[in-house]
Amino acid sequence: MLIDLERFFTIKGWYVGTHDFITITLEGGFEAFSGKACETWEYRWVIVIHENKELEIPALQVKGRVYETIDELAKRVLIKLKK
């Protein structure tokens, strides 16, 4: 689904300058995100969509669930963008 999120932006068809669209971050920490004493390292993906008024793209930040894959998160972000 990450490739589908990329296509959402590449089909916009901009003609002048460069644009920043996405920042993807992987956060990690010991028992950091689940709220459970699991004695393990946890991680989550975070996708930030940068606002672009010219191309009508809203600002959006979506934090993944513990152990959610980047593709699963990208799918959720794409659904939000298409609303």
WOZI-V444988 format. One record per residue. N is the residue number from 1. RES is the residue in one small letter. PSI is psi in whole degrees, -180 to 180 (none if undefined). Layout:
# WOZI-V444988
n: {N & N}
res: {RES & RES}
psi: {PSI & PSI}
This chain:
# WOZI-V444988
n: {1 & 2 & 3 & 4 & 5 & 6 & 7 & 8 & 9 & 10 & 11 & 12 & 13 & 14 & 15 & 16 & 17 & 18 & 19 & 20 & 21 & 22 & 23 & 24 & 25 & 26 & 27 & 28 & 29 & 30 & 31 & 32 & 33 & 34 & 35 & 36 & 37 & 38 & 39 & 40 & 41 & 42 & 43 & 44 & 45 & 46 & 47 & 48 & 49 & 50 & 51 & 52 & 53 & 54 & 55 & 56 & 57 & 58 & 59 & 60 & 61 & 62 & 63 & 64 & 65 & 66 & 67 & 68 & 69 & 70 & 71 & 72 & 73 & 74 & 75 & 76 & 77 & 78 & 79 & 80 & 81 & 82 & 83}
res: {m & l & i & d & l & e & r & f & f & t & i & k & g & w & y & v & g & t & h & d & f & i & t & i & t & l & e & g & g & f & e & a & f & s & g & k & a & c & e & t & w & e & y & r & w & v & i & v & i & h & e & n & k & e & l & e & i & p & a & l & q & v & k & g & r & v & y & e & t & i & d & e & l & a & k & r & v & l & i & k & l & k & k}
psi: {-20 & -36 & -34 & -36 & -41 & -45 & -31 & -38 & -39 & -23 & -1 & -31 & 66 & 153 & -12 & 134 & -174 & 158 & 144 & 124 & -47 & 141 & 127 & 129 & 145 & 115 & 145 & 151 & 159 & 117 & 41 & -29 & -23 & -22 & 12 & 149 & 85 & -3 & 43 & 163 & 131 & 153 & 162 & 149 & 149 & 129 & 126 & 124 & 126 & 135 & 138 & 98 & -36 & -39 & 8 & 48 & 122 & 157 & 140 & 137 & 125 & 124 & 132 & 165 & 161 & 128 & 7 & 137 & 162 & -35 & -39 & -42 & -42 & -38 & -44 & -39 & -44 & -40 & -42 & -39 & -33 & -8 & none}
